[in-house]
Amino acid sequence: MGIKVEVFSTPGCSHCDRARDSLKAIAQAFGEDRVTWREVNLLNELDYAVELGVLTPPSLAINGELVFARLPSAAQLRDELARRLEREHT
């Protein structure tokens, strides 16, 4: 089944850019067959972002659910993904 991670940001958001790369590396460390990464331009997909409850960038959704209204730390994302993957396999 796998987990889908979506990061919502806007062009020119320097805070988004700095954090996104390290978080992407965390997600990819689980393997692309287990965790997929998608970057969402908030301006291009505003309706979808509003549907999920994204109010400000950067935000992060997992499996279509807003989990972090602000980007998490690397440890927070790692823990959340590990917990969800463990739950998938039990």
C-alpha positions as CSV (number, residue, x, y, z in Angstrom):
1,M,0.0,0.0,0.0
2,G,2.6,2.6,1.0
3,I,2.4,6.1,2.4
4,K,2.1,9.3,0.4
5,V,3.8,12.4,1.8
6,E,2.8,15.7,0.3
7,V,4.5,19.0,1.1
8,F,2.6,22.2,0.4
9,S,4.7,25.3,-0.4
10,T,4.8,28.4,-2.6
11,P,7.4,29.5,-5.1
12,G,10.0,31.7,-3.4
13,C,9.4,30.4,0.1
14,S,13.0,30.2,1.4
15,H,11.9,28.5,4.6
16,C,10.1,25.9,2.5
17,D,13.2,25.2,0.4
18,R,15.6,24.8,3.3
19,A,13.5,22.3,5.2
20,R,12.1,20.4,2.2
21,D,15.4,18.8,1.1
22,S,16.2,17.3,4.5
23,L,12.6,16.0,5.0
24,K,12.6,14.5,1.5
25,A,15.8,12.6,2.4
26,I,14.1,11.2,5.5
27,A,11.1,10.1,3.5
28,Q,13.2,8.5,0.8
29,A,15.3,6.6,3.3
30,F,12.2,4.4,3.9
31,G,12.3,3.4,0.3
32,E,10.2,4.6,-2.7
33,D,8.1,1.4,-2.5
34,R,7.0,2.3,1.0
35,V,6.9,6.1,1.0
36,T,6.2,8.4,-2.0
37,W,7.1,12.1,-1.9
38,R,5.1,14.8,-3.7
39,E,5.7,18.5,-3.7
40,V,2.5,20.6,-4.1
41,N,2.6,24.2,-5.3
42,L,-0.1,25.7,-3.1
43,L,-0.9,28.3,-5.7
44,N,-1.6,25.7,-8.4
45,E,-3.6,23.3,-6.2
46,L,-5.4,25.8,-3.9
47,D,-8.7,23.9,-3.9
48,Y,-7.0,20.6,-2.8
49,A,-5.0,22.4,-0.2
50,V,-8.1,24.1,1.3
51,E,-9.9,20.7,1.2
52,L,-7.1,19.3,3.5
53,G,-7.1,22.3,5.7
54,V,-3.8,23.8,4.7
55,L,-3.9,27.4,5.8
56,T,-0.3,28.5,5.3
57,P,2.8,27.1,3.7
58,P,4.9,25.1,4.4
59,S,2.6,22.3,5.5
60,L,2.8,18.5,5.2
61,A,0.1,16.0,4.6
62,I,0.3,12.2,4.9
63,N,-2.1,10.0,2.9
64,G,-4.4,12.9,2.2
65,E,-4.6,14.2,5.8
66,L,-3.0,17.4,7.1
67,V,-0.6,16.1,9.8
68,F,1.8,19.0,10.2
69,A,0.5,22.6,9.8
70,R,4.1,23.6,9.8
71,L,7.0,21.5,8.5
72,P,8.1,19.0,11.2
73,S,11.6,18.4,12.3
74,A,13.4,15.5,10.7
75,A,12.9,13.4,13.8
76,Q,9.2,14.2,14.0
77,L,8.7,13.1,10.3
78,R,10.9,10.0,10.8
79,D,8.8,9.0,13.9
80,E,5.5,9.6,12.2
81,L,6.4,7.6,9.1
82,A,7.8,4.7,11.2
83,R,4.7,4.6,13.3
84,R,2.4,4.6,10.2
85,L,4.4,1.9,8.5
86,E,4.4,-0.2,11.6
87,R,0.7,0.1,11.8
88,E,0.3,-1.0,8.2
89,H,2.2,-4.2,8.9
90,T,0.3,-5.3,12.0
